[in-house]
Amino acid sequence: MTSDVLIAKLRDDLAFRRIESGFALLHTHHALVEALDPSQPHAGALLGFVAQWVDNGYHPANGSGLDLLRDLLARFPASVRGALSLGDYAHLRMAMGLVAATDEGPATAIAHFQYVLSVADDLGDGEPVAVASFWIGRYYRIEGRYDDALLYTERGRDMALALGFAPMAAIMRLLESWLRFQ
């Protein structure tokens, strides 16, 4: 399977909340993920989707999902990032944000996700923008910024619905409900 086909399947499984299918894909094609090279076409996008799966609970058989992301991110030093397409770089920032949430805290994670929102009009793909909005909402909630969290969560939900990703939007509605309860 090529990385482009894997990316398309991982994206589709995320959008429609087919968690078992996505986990199975990642386990079956773990060697492809482990061999990720930043010079490969769409390497940043693959990394970004792996990050989204880690957020959904994926972990390789031999370690944690965050450790996998840290290892993969180490392959993308600043000197390599400039050669990435904007879409790949946006996905890279999604992965960086997810790791930063654990390693550095919500504020640093939010800055990575805000970058994705800042280039939204130029991406041509609303999926990472919807997820970045949702993740910003989630981390604003952790910071106790409930009004901001609700705003971003609603934006993510609306974008997911506009993309036809109703199951993804349903997950976002859970956070929205929790925020309204707050």
QUINOR-V915633 format. One record per pair of residues at least 12 apart in sequence whose C-alpha atoms are under 10 Angstrom apart, sorted by the first residue. I is the first residue (numbers start at 0). J is the second residue. D is the distance in Angstrom with one decimal. If there is no record, write none. Layout:
BEGIN
i & j & d
I & J & D
I & J & D
END
This chain:
BEGIN
i & j & d
0 & 28 & 8.1
0 & 31 & 8.7
1 & 28 & 9.8
1 & 31 & 8.6
2 & 28 & 9.4
2 & 31 & 7.5
2 & 32 & 8.6
2 & 35 & 9.3
2 & 39 & 8.8
2 & 40 & 8.1
2 & 41 & 7.6
2 & 42 & 8.0
2 & 44 & 9.4
2 & 45 & 7.2
3 & 40 & 8.2
3 & 41 & 7.2
3 & 42 & 9.2
3 & 44 & 9.1
3 & 45 & 8.2
5 & 21 & 9.7
5 & 24 & 7.7
5 & 25 & 8.6
5 & 28 & 8.2
5 & 31 & 9.3
5 & 32 & 9.7
5 & 45 & 8.0
5 & 48 & 9.7
6 & 41 & 8.6
6 & 42 & 9.6
6 & 44 & 7.3
6 & 45 & 5.8
6 & 46 & 9.3
6 & 47 & 9.4
6 & 48 & 7.0
6 & 49 & 9.0
7 & 45 & 9.4
7 & 48 & 9.6
8 & 20 & 9.1
8 & 21 & 7.7
8 & 24 & 8.2
9 & 21 & 5.8
9 & 22 & 8.9
9 & 24 & 7.5
9 & 25 & 8.3
9 & 45 & 8.8
9 & 48 & 6.7
9 & 49 & 8.2
9 & 51 & 9.3
9 & 52 & 8.2
10 & 44 & 9.9
10 & 45 & 9.5
10 & 47 & 10.0
10 & 48 & 6.8
10 & 49 & 9.7
10 & 51 & 9.1
10 & 52 & 9.5
10 & 126 & 8.4
10 & 127 & 9.8
11 & 164 & 9.0
12 & 24 & 9.6
12 & 52 & 9.7
12 & 167 & 9.8
13 & 48 & 8.6
13 & 51 & 8.0
13 & 52 & 7.6
13 & 55 & 8.9
13 & 126 & 9.8
13 & 164 & 9.0
13 & 166 & 8.8
13 & 167 & 7.2
14 & 126 & 8.2
14 & 130 & 10.0
14 & 159 & 8.1
14 & 162 & 9.1
14 & 163 & 8.5
14 & 164 & 5.3
14 & 165 & 7.8
14 & 166 & 6.6
14 & 167 & 5.3
14 & 168 & 8.6
15 & 163 & 9.2
15 & 164 & 6.2
15 & 165 & 7.3
15 & 166 & 5.2
15 & 167 & 6.2
15 & 168 & 9.3
15 & 169 & 9.9
16 & 55 & 9.6
16 & 164 & 9.0
16 & 165 & 9.3
16 & 166 & 6.0
16 & 167 & 6.4
16 & 168 & 9.9
16 & 169 & 9.6
16 & 170 & 8.9
17 & 166 & 9.2
18 & 52 & 8.5
18 & 55 & 7.9
18 & 56 & 9.0
18 & 57 & 9.0
19 & 57 & 9.8
21 & 49 & 9.8
21 & 52 & 7.6
21 & 55 & 9.8
21 & 57 & 8.7
22 & 52 & 7.7
22 & 53 & 9.5
22 & 55 & 9.4
22 & 56 & 8.8
22 & 57 & 6.3
22 & 58 & 8.5
22 & 59 & 9.2
23 & 57 & 9.7
25 & 49 & 8.2
25 & 52 & 8.8
25 & 57 & 8.3
25 & 58 & 9.0
25 & 59 & 8.1
26 & 57 & 9.1
26 & 58 & 8.8
26 & 59 & 6.9
26 & 60 & 7.8
29 & 59 & 7.6
29 & 60 & 9.3
31 & 45 & 10.0
32 & 45 & 7.9
32 & 46 & 8.1
32 & 49 & 8.3
32 & 67 & 9.3
32 & 71 & 8.6
33 & 59 & 9.9
33 & 67 & 8.3
33 & 70 & 9.0
33 & 71 & 7.7
34 & 71 & 9.0
35 & 71 & 7.1
35 & 72 & 9.9
35 & 74 & 8.3
36 & 71 & 8.5
36 & 74 & 7.0
36 & 75 & 8.4
37 & 71 & 9.1
37 & 72 & 9.4
37 & 74 & 6.7
37 & 75 & 6.2
37 & 76 & 9.4
37 & 79 & 7.3
37 & 80 & 8.3
37 & 82 & 9.1
37 & 83 & 8.0
37 & 87 & 9.6
38 & 74 & 9.9
38 & 75 & 9.4
38 & 79 & 8.3
38 & 80 & 9.9
38 & 82 & 8.5
38 & 83 & 8.3
39 & 83 & 9.8
40 & 83 & 9.0
40 & 84 & 9.3
40 & 87 & 8.9
41 & 83 & 8.4
41 & 84 & 8.2
41 & 86 & 8.3
41 & 87 & 6.0
41 & 88 & 9.5
41 & 90 & 9.5
42 & 71 & 10.0
42 & 75 & 9.6
42 & 83 & 8.6
42 & 84 & 9.8
42 & 87 & 6.8
42 & 88 & 9.3
42 & 90 & 9.2
42 & 91 & 8.7
43 & 71 & 9.8
43 & 72 & 9.3
43 & 75 & 8.7
43 & 80 & 9.1
43 & 83 & 7.5
43 & 84 & 8.5
43 & 85 & 9.5
43 & 86 & 7.7
43 & 87 & 4.1
43 & 88 & 6.0
43 & 89 & 7.8
43 & 90 & 5.6
43 & 91 & 5.1
43 & 92 & 8.8
43 & 93 & 9.5
43 & 94 & 8.9
44 & 84 & 9.6
44 & 86 & 7.0
44 & 87 & 4.9
44 & 88 & 7.8
44 & 89 & 8.0
44 & 90 & 5.1
44 & 91 & 6.9
44 & 92 & 10.0
44 & 93 & 9.5
44 & 94 & 9.6
44 & 127 & 9.6
45 & 87 & 8.3
45 & 90 & 7.9
45 & 91 & 8.7
45 & 94 & 9.9
46 & 67 & 10.0
46 & 68 & 7.7
46 & 71 & 7.3
46 & 72 & 8.0
46 & 87 & 8.6
46 & 88 & 9.9
46 & 90 & 6.8
46 & 91 & 6.4
46 & 92 & 9.6
46 & 93 & 8.7
46 & 94 & 6.7
46 & 95 & 9.7
47 & 68 & 9.3
47 & 86 & 9.9
47 & 87 & 8.0
47 & 88 & 9.0
47 & 89 & 8.1
47 & 90 & 4.3
47 & 91 & 5.5
47 & 92 & 7.7
47 & 93 & 5.8
47 & 94 & 5.2
47 & 95 & 8.7
47 & 97 & 9.6
47 & 127 & 8.4
48 & 90 & 7.5
48 & 91 & 9.3
48 & 93 & 8.8
48 & 94 & 8.2
48 & 127 & 9.0
49 & 64 & 8.7
49 & 67 & 9.1
49 & 68 & 7.8
49 & 71 & 9.8
49 & 90 & 9.7
49 & 94 & 8.0
50 & 64 & 8.1
50 & 65 & 8.2
50 & 67 & 9.2
50 & 68 & 6.7
50 & 90 & 8.8
50 & 91 & 8.9
50 & 93 & 7.2
50 & 94 & 5.1
50 & 95 & 8.6
50 & 96 & 9.3
50 & 97 & 7.0
50 & 98 & 8.6
51 & 90 & 9.7
51 & 93 & 8.2
51 & 94 & 7.7
51 & 97 & 8.4
51 & 127 & 9.4
51 & 130 & 8.4
52 & 64 & 8.6
53 & 65 & 7.0
53 & 67 & 8.9
53 & 68 & 8.2
53 & 94 & 9.4
53 & 97 & 8.9
54 & 94 & 9.7
54 & 97 & 7.7
54 & 98 & 9.9
54 & 134 & 9.9
64 & 98 & 9.8
65 & 94 & 9.5
65 & 97 & 8.4
65 & 98 & 6.5
65 & 101 & 8.7
65 & 102 & 9.9
66 & 98 & 9.0
68 & 94 & 7.1
68 & 95 & 8.4
68 & 97 & 8.9
68 & 98 & 7.2
69 & 94 & 8.9
69 & 95 & 8.5
69 & 98 & 7.1
69 & 99 & 9.9
71 & 91 & 9.9
71 & 94 & 9.4
72 & 91 & 7.8
72 & 92 & 9.7
72 & 94 & 7.7
72 & 95 & 7.3
72 & 98 & 9.2
75 & 88 & 10.0
75 & 91 & 8.5
84 & 122 & 9.7
85 & 115 & 9.6
85 & 118 & 8.2
85 & 121 & 8.0
85 & 122 & 6.8
85 & 123 & 10.0
86 & 115 & 9.1
86 & 118 & 9.1
86 & 119 & 9.5
86 & 121 & 8.6
86 & 122 & 5.7
86 & 123 & 8.2
86 & 124 & 8.1
86 & 127 & 9.1
87 & 122 & 9.5
88 & 114 & 9.9
88 & 115 & 8.8
89 & 111 & 8.8
89 & 112 & 8.6
89 & 114 & 7.5
89 & 115 & 5.4
89 & 116 & 9.0
89 & 117 & 9.8
89 & 118 & 8.0
89 & 119 & 9.1
89 & 122 & 8.2
89 & 127 & 7.8
89 & 128 & 9.1
89 & 131 & 9.8
90 & 112 & 9.6
90 & 115 & 8.0
90 & 127 & 7.0
90 & 128 & 9.7
90 & 131 & 9.7
91 & 111 & 9.3
91 & 115 & 9.6
92 & 108 & 9.1
92 & 110 & 9.3
92 & 111 & 5.5
92 & 112 & 6.9
92 & 113 & 9.4
92 & 114 & 7.6
92 & 115 & 7.2
92 & 131 & 9.7
93 & 108 & 8.5
93 & 109 & 9.6
93 & 111 & 6.5
93 & 112 & 6.1
93 & 113 & 9.6
93 & 114 & 9.0
93 & 115 & 7.5
93 & 127 & 7.8
93 & 128 & 9.6
93 & 130 & 8.8
93 & 131 & 7.1
93 & 134 & 9.3
94 & 108 & 9.4
94 & 111 & 8.8
94 & 112 & 9.4
95 & 107 & 9.4
95 & 108 & 7.5
95 & 111 & 6.9
95 & 112 & 8.9
96 & 108 & 4.1
96 & 109 & 6.8
96 & 110 & 7.6
96 & 111 & 5.0
96 & 112 & 6.3
96 & 113 & 9.6
96 & 114 & 9.9
96 & 131 & 9.2
96 & 134 & 9.2
96 & 135 & 9.8
97 & 109 & 9.1
97 & 111 & 8.7
97 & 112 & 8.9
97 & 131 & 10.0
97 & 134 & 8.7
99 & 111 & 8.5
100 & 138 & 8.1
104 & 138 & 8.9
104 & 141 & 9.8
104 & 142 & 9.6
105 & 134 & 9.8
105 & 135 & 8.6
105 & 137 & 9.1
105 & 138 & 5.5
105 & 139 & 7.4
105 & 140 & 9.6
105 & 141 & 7.5
105 & 142 & 7.2
106 & 135 & 9.3
106 & 138 & 7.8
106 & 139 & 8.3
106 & 142 & 8.3
107 & 138 & 10.0
108 & 131 & 10.0
108 & 134 & 8.8
108 & 135 & 8.0
108 & 138 & 7.8
109 & 131 & 8.5
109 & 132 & 9.3
109 & 134 & 7.8
109 & 135 & 5.5
109 & 136 & 8.9
109 & 137 & 9.5
109 & 138 & 7.0
109 & 139 & 8.0
110 & 135 & 8.8
111 & 131 & 8.7
111 & 135 & 9.4
112 & 127 & 9.2
112 & 128 & 8.4
112 & 130 & 8.8
112 & 131 & 5.1
112 & 132 & 7.3
112 & 133 & 9.4
112 & 134 & 7.4
112 & 135 & 6.6
113 & 128 & 9.2
113 & 131 & 7.4
113 & 132 & 8.0
113 & 134 & 9.9
113 & 135 & 7.7
114 & 128 & 9.8
114 & 131 & 9.1
115 & 127 & 7.4
115 & 128 & 6.3
115 & 129 & 9.7
115 & 130 & 9.7
115 & 131 & 6.8
115 & 132 & 8.9
116 & 128 & 5.8
116 & 129 & 8.8
116 & 130 & 9.9
116 & 131 & 7.1
116 & 132 & 7.4
116 & 135 & 10.0
124 & 162 & 9.4
125 & 155 & 9.6
125 & 158 & 7.0
125 & 159 & 7.9
125 & 161 & 9.0
125 & 162 & 7.2
126 & 155 & 9.1
126 & 158 & 7.9
126 & 159 & 7.1
126 & 162 & 7.6
126 & 164 & 9.0
126 & 167 & 10.0
127 & 155 & 9.6
127 & 159 & 9.8
128 & 154 & 9.3
128 & 155 & 7.4
128 & 158 & 7.9
128 & 159 & 9.1
129 & 151 & 9.2
129 & 152 & 8.8
129 & 153 & 9.6
129 & 154 & 7.2
129 & 155 & 4.2
129 & 156 & 7.0
129 & 157 & 8.0
129 & 158 & 5.5
129 & 159 & 5.8
129 & 160 & 9.4
129 & 161 & 9.8
129 & 162 & 9.1
129 & 167 & 9.4
129 & 168 & 9.1
129 & 171 & 9.6
130 & 151 & 10.0
130 & 152 & 9.2
130 & 154 & 9.7
130 & 155 & 6.3
130 & 156 & 8.8
130 & 158 & 9.0
130 & 159 & 8.2
130 & 167 & 9.0
130 & 168 & 9.7
130 & 171 & 9.1
131 & 151 & 8.8
131 & 152 & 9.4
131 & 154 & 9.9
131 & 155 & 7.5
132 & 148 & 9.1
132 & 150 & 8.9
132 & 151 & 5.1
132 & 152 & 6.1
132 & 153 & 8.3
132 & 154 & 6.4
132 & 155 & 4.8
132 & 156 & 8.5
132 & 158 & 9.0
132 & 171 & 9.8
133 & 148 & 8.4
133 & 149 & 9.2
133 & 150 & 9.5
133 & 151 & 6.1
133 & 152 & 4.7
133 & 153 & 7.9
133 & 154 & 7.6
133 & 155 & 5.0
133 & 156 & 7.4
133 & 158 & 9.9
133 & 159 & 9.7
133 & 168 & 9.5
133 & 170 & 9.5
133 & 171 & 6.6
133 & 172 & 9.8
133 & 174 & 8.6
133 & 175 & 9.5
134 & 148 & 9.1
134 & 151 & 8.3
134 & 152 & 7.8
134 & 155 & 8.6
134 & 171 & 9.4
135 & 147 & 8.8
135 & 148 & 6.9
135 & 149 & 9.7
135 & 150 & 9.6
135 & 151 & 6.4
135 & 152 & 7.6
135 & 155 & 9.2
136 & 148 & 3.8
136 & 149 & 6.3
136 & 150 & 7.3
136 & 151 & 4.9
136 & 152 & 4.9
136 & 153 & 8.5
136 & 154 & 9.2
136 & 155 & 8.5
136 & 171 & 9.3
136 & 174 & 8.3
136 & 175 & 8.8
136 & 178 & 9.4
137 & 149 & 8.8
137 & 151 & 8.6
137 & 152 & 7.5
137 & 171 & 9.4
137 & 174 & 7.4
137 & 175 & 9.4
137 & 178 & 9.5
139 & 151 & 8.8
139 & 152 & 9.7
140 & 152 & 9.9
140 & 174 & 9.1
140 & 177 & 9.6
140 & 178 & 7.6
140 & 181 & 9.6
143 & 181 & 9.8
144 & 178 & 9.8
145 & 175 & 9.9
145 & 177 & 9.8
145 & 178 & 6.3
145 & 179 & 8.5
145 & 181 & 7.5
146 & 178 & 8.1
146 & 179 & 9.0
146 & 181 & 9.7
147 & 178 & 10.0
148 & 174 & 9.0
148 & 175 & 8.4
148 & 178 & 7.5
149 & 174 & 8.2
149 & 175 & 6.0
149 & 176 & 9.0
149 & 177 & 9.3
149 & 178 & 6.1
149 & 179 & 7.6
150 & 175 & 9.0
150 & 178 & 9.9
151 & 175 & 9.4
152 & 168 & 9.5
152 & 171 & 6.4
152 & 172 & 7.8
152 & 173 & 9.6
152 & 174 & 7.2
152 & 175 & 6.2
152 & 176 & 10.0
152 & 178 & 9.1
153 & 168 & 9.2
153 & 171 & 7.7
153 & 172 & 7.9
153 & 174 & 9.3
153 & 175 & 6.9
154 & 171 & 9.6
155 & 167 & 9.4
155 & 168 & 7.6
155 & 171 & 7.2
155 & 172 & 9.5
156 & 168 & 4.7
156 & 169 & 7.7
156 & 170 & 8.5
156 & 171 & 5.6
156 & 172 & 6.8
156 & 174 & 9.9
156 & 175 & 8.7
157 & 171 & 9.4
157 & 172 & 9.9
159 & 171 & 8.8
END
